[in-house]
Amino acid sequence: MSLKVLLLEDIHTSATPILQSIRDVEIVRLKHAPDAQELQTLLADVNVLGLRSRTRLTSQVLEHAPRLQAVGSYCTGTNNLDLKAATERGIGVFNGPFSNTRSVAELVIGHAIHLLRRIPERHAAAMRGAWLKDAKGSNELRGKTLGIVGYGKIGTQTGLLAEAIGMRVMYYDIEACLPLGNAVPAASLEVLLREADVVTLHVPETERTRQLIDAGRLAQMKDDAALINLARGQAVDIDALYATLRSGRLRGAAIDVFPLEPASKADTFESPLRTLDNVILTPHVGGSTFEAQRNLGVEVSEKLRDYLLSGAVRGSVNLPELSVGVLRAPCRLVHIHHDRPGVMSRLNGLLSAAGLNVSQLHLETQGGIGVAAIDLSAPLDAHTLQAIAGAEGTVRAFTVLSSSARAQLAA
């Protein structure tokens, strides 16, 4: 039986050769993001799904995907996926948190330059036929302070680029972070907002970050500062930002993500910020560069390949990390289960009853879920595999065969 891979939203072709290394694979590509009804139909016989941020994978859709083993999110965020439902079905979800870091960081610096030079207003005026040729309100970045809210992969990279062009960098994060370069931690978010000339957000979408920058926080920012959000649309109160920008207290803003975004190019983008000259509005393209998409194609596909060919779990957002060696036994059982007493005992009993010896066992648990990769002395027969899949505590089970075992079965 072939393994069917469905790639949506025109995922970069760098993914193809890596996924083709999976035995008996069939790859189907689509350029668009299907709606729920179409996606339910498409997933009826799909083993691996690749998507980007516009496709929504809900629990209702997953109910129509009985064969789905893994999902590759060829982007950084996974807010469009129901991770709880995927985990309950033993579906591994993998994303690419490193591939677009540089692209986002570069765009932050570009926006910071434009905002401090008041390029948005001058551009808007020129489009109307006005010629605002003066130095009023224009500044260099050199010597200014960049405040980074969320000092993770993108935040640290942004800080290094900012320092390279002469900015002072300070950051705020809810977790202790090792500063890179000459960056200094702020004692509080209020301190950062009060001191930064440019504030850039790099936070995940959580209840804690929902409307993190509201009217109160905007009031704490220094006069004539600029705000950049290439992180999550829910992190900024857009109405409050609009009012603040209209008042003229802030210099401007660059916003790439919004609480409500059009589902497709055919839909109209609506935002009160559209009426302002001192803003840069972009359609969620912070990581949309050729280089980032190529890197995502490689990073996510390698994780999917390793999971399906060896049971290795690297960089999953819903399964525990599991490092495994090369398969030297005839068969490896990959067993996803609830982390509770008796599960492994029942599994060992079924293997023993089938006359199978375990030569190697890798096991990791996290958040109530366990993943085990168990090397066996012989391939599992269909009856035993079915018994394991139906055993109490098992979420999903599948096998990986060695090349010699596959040759023997094919003979």
N, C-alpha and C positions, 0 to 999 in steps of 0.2 A: 504494500500500500504506500502510495506516495505521500509526502508531507507537503501540504499546501500552505504557501505563504502569500498573504495579501498585503500589498503596500499601497497606501493611500496618499493623497495630497502631493503627488509628484516628488516623492522622496528621492534624494540624490542617487545617481547611478553608481556611486561608490559603494552602495550597499549590496549591489547585485553579485559581484564576484565572491564576496565573503559568504553570502547566503547560499550561493550555488555550490559551495564546498560541502554543504549538508547533503547526505546521501538521499537519492530518490526525491529531490525537492522539485516542486512546481511553483514558480513565482508568477503572480498576477499583479499587474500594476494599474492603478487608476490615478488620474490627475486631480480629481475633486474630493471634497469631503462629503460623504454620503449622509443623508438624513437618517433618522432612527429606523424608519421602515425599510429603506434600502439596505442599511447596514445589517439589519436582522436577517434579511434574505442572503446577503453576501457571506455571512459568517456561518452558515449552516454546515459547511464542510471544511472550514479553515482551521489549521493548526497554529499558525503564527500570524499575528496582525501587526503591521507597522503603520503608525499614524503620526500626525503632527497636532498642532494645538486646536485646529478647527473641528476635528472630529470628536464627538461626544460619545464616550463609551459608558453607558449607564447600566445599572443592574438589570433593567428590563431588556436591554439589548443582549447582555451576557446570557440571559436565559435561553437565547436562540443560538448559542455558540457551544454546542456540546463537546466539540473536539478541540477547542481552543486551549493551548498549553502555555503560550507566552505572548506578551505584548511588548513591542518595542515603541517607546515614545521618542520619536526623532526630534526632540527639543529638550529644554531644561525642565519646564514645569509639567506637572501631571494633574492639574486642577480639573481637566476635562475628563478624567477617568474616575470611576467609582472603585477606589483601591480596596475598600472593605469587601465589596462584592467579588472582586477579582481574587482576593486572598481566600475567601470562603470557598471558591471553586478551584483553588490550587493553581491559579494562573499567575505565573511569574511576570512581573512588570519591570522593564528596564528602561532607563532614560540616559541622556547624554549631558551630564552637568558641566563637563569641562570644555566641550567643543566650541561653544560660542562666546566664551569668556572674553577673548580679545576683541571680538566684534562689538560687543556691548560696551566694553571699556573705551574703545576708540570713539564710539558715537557720543559717549558722555563728554569726553574732552572736546569734541567738535561742537556740541551744543553749548558747552560752557564758554567757548571762545565767541560763538555767535551771540549769546545772551549778553556777555559783558561788553561786547562791541555794539550792542543794540542793532544787530543785523535784521532781526524780524521786522521791526518798525520801519527801517529804511527800505527793506525789500517791499513791504506792503505799500509804502508811499510811492516807490518807483513804479509799481504796477498801476498806480492811479495817476501817474504822470508827474508826481512831485519829486523834488530833487533835494534831499536832506543831506547836503554835503557840509558837515561840521564835525567837530570833535566832542560835542556836548554829550555827556553821559557815557562816553566810550572809555574803556579801560583794558589794559593788558591783564592776562592771567597771572603773569609773574608777580610774586609777592602777595597774591590774594590767598585766602584760606578756602580750601575745599573740605566740606563736611560730609563724610560718608556714613550713611545710616545703614548698617548691615555690612559687617566687615568679613564677608566670606570670599568665595573664589573670585567673583566679579569685583567686589569692593576692594580687595587687596590689589588686583591688577590695575584698577582705575587709579588707586593711590600712587602706584609706582609710575604710571604714565604722567600723572599730575606733577609729581615731584621732578620728573625729568624736564619739565618746562618751567620749573621755578615756583610752583605753588607750595604753600604750607598745607599739610594734610593732617586732619584730625578725624577720628571715627568714633562711632558709638555702636555697641552691640550688647545684646543681653547676656552673651557668653564671653568668658575671658578669651581674648585673642592675642596671638603673637604679632606685634606690629612689624611691618616690613618697611625697610628704608628708614626714614625719619618720622613716620606717622606717629601720632600721639593719641592715646585714648581720651575721650571726653568723659568727665565725671558723670554726666547725665545728658539725656537728649536735649534738655533745655539749654544747657551750656553750649552744646554744639550749634543749636539753632541761633543762639545769641551771637556767636562768634564767626560763623561761616559766611563767606561772600557768595558761595555756591553750595547748595545742599543737594546731594544726589542720593536717591533711595535704592537699596539693593536688598530687599527683605522678601521672605516667602509670604504666601497668603495664609494667614492664620487668624484666629479671632483676635489675637493680640495686635496684629498689624492692620486690622480693618479700620479704615479712616484714621490711620496713625497720624497723618497730617490733616488736622481739622482746623476750624477757625481759631481755636485757642493756640495751637502749635504755630499756625501761620503768623499770629500776632507776636509770637516769641522771636521770629526771624528778624534779623537786623534790617533796617531800612535799606532799600535798593539792592537787596540780595536776590538771587535767582534760585528757582527750584527745578530739579530734573527728576523725572520718574520714568525709568525704563524697567521697573520691577513688576509690580502687580497693580492692576487697575483699582482694586479696592483700598489701596493704601492711602489714597488722597481723596478728601472731600471736594469734589469738583465744583460744587456750588460755592463753597467757601473760598476756594481758590479763585474762582471767577470774580467774586466780590472784592477780594483783596487786590487782584490785578486791576480791576476797574478803578479802585481807589487811588492807584498810582504808588502805593507804598512799596511794593516789590517791583524790581526791575523787569522781570519776566519769568516765563516757565517754558520748559520743554517736556511734553507729555507724549509717551509712546504707547501707554496702556490705559484702558478706560474701564469703568465699572460695567458698562454695556458696550459691546463691540459688534459691528455688523457681522452677520453669519457668512456673508459672501460679498463679492465685489458688486453684485447687483443691488445690494441693500444700501440705504443712505446712512452715512455717519452723522449722528446727531450729538451735539455738545454745545453748551453755552460758550465755551472757549473759542468756537469758530468765529465769533464776532469781534475778537480782540486782535490787535496788531502785534502785541508784545509776547506772542506765544509761538512756539514751534510745535506743530501737531503732526505726528507720524503714525502710520497704521500698524502698530505692533511689529516693527521691523528691527528691533534692537539687535537681534541675532541673525538677521536675514542677510547674510553675505554668502558669496560663493564658497569662500573658505570654510565658514562655519557649517554650511549645509553638507559640504564634502566631508568634513571631520565628523559630523553627526552620523552620516551614513556609515562610516567606518566604526566609530566607537560603539554605537548601539548594535550594529550587526554582529560585531565580534562577541558581544555579551550574549546575544541570542544564540549564535553558533556554539559557543562554549557550553551553554546551558543544555542545549538539545543533544550535543554530541558527547558530553561527558558528565552532565549533572552539576557542573561548576556554577555557582551563583556569585557573580561579580557585579556590584553596583545596582542591585535590585532595590526598588523603593518599597517593596512589601514582603520580601523574603529575607531570611538571615544570610549573611555572607557564608559561602561554603567553598573552601579550597579543596580540590581533589587532584590526585595524581593521574598519570596516564593509565588507561584501562589495560591491565595485563591479564585479567581473568576473562572467561568467555562471555560474561554478562554482568552488567551493572544495573541494579534496581535503584531508581530515584524515587524516594518515598516522601511525600509532603503530608504532614500529619498535625493534629492538634497536640500541643505540648502538655500532656497530662499522663499520670501514672498508668501503666499497663499497656500502652500502645506498642512500644518496642518489644515487650514480652509476647504479645499476641503475634506480632510480625515474625519474630524468631520462631515461634511455634509453627506457623504456616510454612516457613522455609525448611524447618527441620522435618516436618511431615512430608514435604516433597523431596526429601533426600538431598537437599542442597547445603553445601558447606560455604560459610562466609570466610573469605580470605582477607577482606579489608573493609573497614567501616568508617565513614566520615559522617559526623552528626553535628549540627548546630541548631540552636533554638533561639527565638527572639519574639517577643510580643505575643506569646501564646501559640506560635507556629514553629514547627520543627521541619528541617530538611535533612534527610539521610541519603547518602550515596553508598550502596552496599554491593561489593563485588562478590559474585557467586561462581560456584564451580561449574555451573551449566546454565544454559538459557532457561528462563521460566516458561513453562507451558501455559497455554491460554487459561486453563482451569485454575491454576495456582495464582496467576496474575489477577484473574477476576475475583478470586477469594480475598486476595490482599486488598484490592480496590474497594471491596465491600466490607472489610473488617472495621470494627468500631474504632473511631479515631483517625482513620485514613481520610485524607482530603483528595489526594490524587497520587497515582503511581504510574510510572512508565519505565521502560527498559532501554538500555543502550547495549548493542551487541558488538563484540570484537569482529574484526574482518574475517578471522578464521571461522568463528561461529556462524557468521552470515553465509560464508561459502558452504559450510556443511549443511545448513538449512536449505540452501538453494539447490544443492546437489540432488 
